[in-house]
Amino acid sequence: MKAMILAAGKGTRVRPITQTIPKPMIPILQKPVMEFLVELLRQHGFDEIMVNVSHLADVIENYFRDGQKFGVQIAYSFEGRIEDGEMIGEALGSAGGMKRIQDFSPFFDDTFVVLCGDALIDLDLTAAVKWHREKGAIATIVMKSVPREEVPSYGVVVTDESGKIKAFQEKPSVEEALSTDINTGIYIFEPEIFDYIPSGEEYDIGSQLFPALVAEGAPFYGISMDFEWVDIGKVPDYWRAIQSVLLGQVKNVSIPGIEVRPGIYAGLNVAVNWDKVDITGPVYIGGMTIIEDGATIIGPTMIGPNCWLCSGATVENSVIFEYSRLGPEVRLVDKLVFGRYCVDKTGAAIDLQAAALDWLITDARQVLPTQDGEERRAIAEILRPE
């Protein structure tokens, strides 16, 4: 069976991570989120997968290659061009990307599934496809019901008693919402869907294709299913995804490494004296990381591989990417450290290098700049929580 993963977006709401990592490659405890999607597709018999790529396309292609090591076949549709040796992305929109593949050669010749490449999901795709076919649908949205107070964060889908879609509401207020069923970015289509998509232009599934289907009165349905769905649309979402995995709330996503203490997982060759540090799980520490005596780590926290936590450093409820060095007495609460950036859980980022704080939090491979001890203590207060 055939499927498509949408992976061409720039991921602007997950910056600064997506400046160097395309959104589908953002790691969930060292494993790209798109790899979980490939595994899910394979489990349900979808072993021929098209991926549209644009922003940082080579990162995705170099990791997944032709899909052999994942037990599937993968091919890529690049949206953009090379100019003066530089790769320039020109995404065609989610529907436009589908149409480009079909115009190239009619790949989608039967019922197929389309997934957004930036969500952790645990869904019975087989059951969803069966329902879609029983309805005789040309298109089906897999929906999920959320608490009414969360509705303003999502696109709402309004259906009739049979499941046929009547309307959409984009992030309505709690009072205006006509439904609590939201669009999860998981779609099932028949090849006839391409009759509704123009060729050679940018065209979006949610904002253009779906309203056109409703206006035409096409057999367009929504099925609400109970499944795990962790969207990674923004930095706070990524934060919650890591926390959810560490807390054991996402099925089929296990914490890597060895459980060295209850709730504390470590990769290979972590340099730490467990009796001289204060660690409260759930915590994951990547391989070849140094934790000096006197450091404190409070979960849920992820510390990537090849990091270095100096004596007196405290990390609480935070996500630290690989090769990060946290200086003595640094206190990080509700923070994400990625390269030269320190991001709070609202998504606001500090460029540590531009702020002359790169001696405080820096690359573990870098020679440290010198700084006066008194000045260090004064500047360190900047990163302390209120």
Disulfide bonds with the S-S distance in Angstrom:
none
